[in-house]
Each structure stands twice: as structure tokens, then as C-alpha cells.
């Protein structure tokens, strides 16, 4: 048996869907693990190249100083300047 009270119930939830005039596009790029490793490898390779150039300059300079010291004898006297101050 159906009564009038059960036919006229109020809804609990109502949803209204309207189309907006604005549009939003969201893009998400997820790198794969091998692409990430390739990126890190390229970065490390460039750092090694930069450090290599710096060390090659230092080694070249130290080699020329070492050769100059072996070709010419430099006799230096160890002067203690702290004894001369009074």
C-alpha cells in the first residue's frame, strides 16, 4: 500500500551540471626511468668535462713549474723574519 507521504518526498542531494565558457587544459608529463637516467648521465658527463678542463690547466701549469725547477737551480735561503722584529 502506497501513501501520499511516500510519493512527495524531498530529495537528499541534487546535482546541477552546467557547461562553463572557460576551458582548462592540464598536461602532465611523466618521464620514464631510463629517460631520467639518461638526463642524469648527461649532466654528470658535462660536470666531468668541466672538471677535466680545470684539472688539465692545473696539471699543465704544475708541469711547467716542475720542469723549470729541474732546469734551473734555485737556491733560496730560509730567512726567518720573526727574529728581526723587536
Residue pairs with C-beta under 8 A, 6 or more apart in sequence:
31 39
